Structures are given as structure tokens and as C-alpha cells.
Amino acid sequence: MKILIVDDEKRIIEVLEAYLEREGYEIHSADNGIEALKKVKSTSPDLMILDLMLPDISGEEVCRLVRKESDIPILMLTAKSTEDDRINGIVMGADDYVSKPFSPREVVVRVQAILRRVKKSEKTDILVFNNKQLVIDLLKKEVAVNGQYINLTPIEYKLLTNVALNPGRVYSRMDLLEKIQDEGMFYEGYERSVDTHIKNLRKKIELDPRQPTFVVTVFGMGYKFGGTLDATNAPV
């Protein structure tokens, strides 16, 4: 699997490259944001390790631009270590966050954990949550709640699958809006209109829309998926 390391410190790239190559990964690297964006397109990495302090454009901006076109996992590296910094990194679309100085072995373990989650998701055609309360068939694009098929609009289905495939990850309204637009769908409102679609989605999939279990509000930041994936997938 291919990993893109983005950091302006040559020594960090060299150390991480040595550790990750030892585990069998193919490594590509970039020391600035512009080069990183080019290599995302040219190498199609399976994961990106991204430093936030880059010399040209910020790592936050790189993350935002990558997220417009790709769902590749992103592990952020940064000297910023406050709770707000960590939260902002996750909100921007990072899958995990490591503060500098860090142990290279810890980075390797986190990379392996992220890629295991991604591999599991890619092999799963049917997602089953909360003891079969919610079932999503990704191939047929069908959704069932407590054994009953429900009709979702294309936007509602896209919102649900995006959050369900990345449980725990916080999506801002702009993140979700961009997911919809990337599918070529017409979108008539501003990012706050995402709330309306979420509200309608909850009416269809939640036992109590006022106390949602699946599409959960993260106040001041956006939404995340709160369902628990069943140990084994089963047909609807």
C-alpha cells in the first residue's frame, strides 16, 4: 500500500519512511502543500501523513482541498497540541491526530489501525448497525430500519452513507455539502440547509428523531455517525 508523507522537515520524512518501509509500505513524500496536492493525484496514495505547518499553504488547507476530491485517510502531524487544535483537525477531515514530538512506532501503529478500518469498510457491501436496527446495502443502495425498507432521497442516502462509512468522524456542514456537490447533484441552498436534510433523514431512520442514535449532532462542529457496527454483516 502507498503512503504519502507531507512534512517540510527532511529528518521526519526520512525516519517515518524507514519505519514504514520496514512494514512493507511504498512511500512517497512532499515537503510543501502544492507538491503534496500534485502527488495525491499522481500517486493515488492509500493514506496521507500530513504536517500542518508547511512553508507555502497550511496543512489545514491541504486537507480541505484533498477532502473535496478524495476520502483517503489522513493522519495529521502537528506541534499544536491543545484540545481545540485536535478537534479542528478532526473536523477538517483528519482520521487521526499525532502531536509532535512523537514516537515513529506510534505513527506506524496508528497507520496500521487506520488502514485496517478502511480495508474492512471496502470489503463490506452490507452495513448492519445496532443489532440489525439499521441496515445499509451499498450495492443495491437500499436502507432498512427494523426490517422495513425506507425511501430516501438521493441526498439523504448520500449523507447517511458518508457518515456511516466513517463512524466517529465529525463532518462539518460544508464537508457534507461538498460531498453532495461532488456527486453532481443540484443543491439549492447554503450549508445550513444540510440541517434540513439531516432532520428529514432522522425522521426516517431514528426511533426518536429528537434523540438520534445514528446521525448525531456535535454542537458547534457538525455531525457524526453514532451507530455501532454489528460483529457480522447479514442480509436485510
Buried (B, 14 or more C-beta within 10 A) or exposed (E): BBBBBBBBEEEBBEBBBEBBEEEEBEBBBBBBBEBBBEBBEEBEBBBBBBBBBBEEBBBBBBBBBBBEEBBBBBBBBBEBEEEEBBBBBBBBBBBBBBBBEBEBEEBBEBBBEBBEBBEEBEEBEBBBBBEBBBBBBBEEEBBBBEEEEBEBEEBBBBBBBBBBBBBEBBBBBBBBBBBBEEEEEEBEEEBEBBBEBBEBBBEBBBEEBEEBBBBBBBEEBBBBBBBBBBEEBEEB
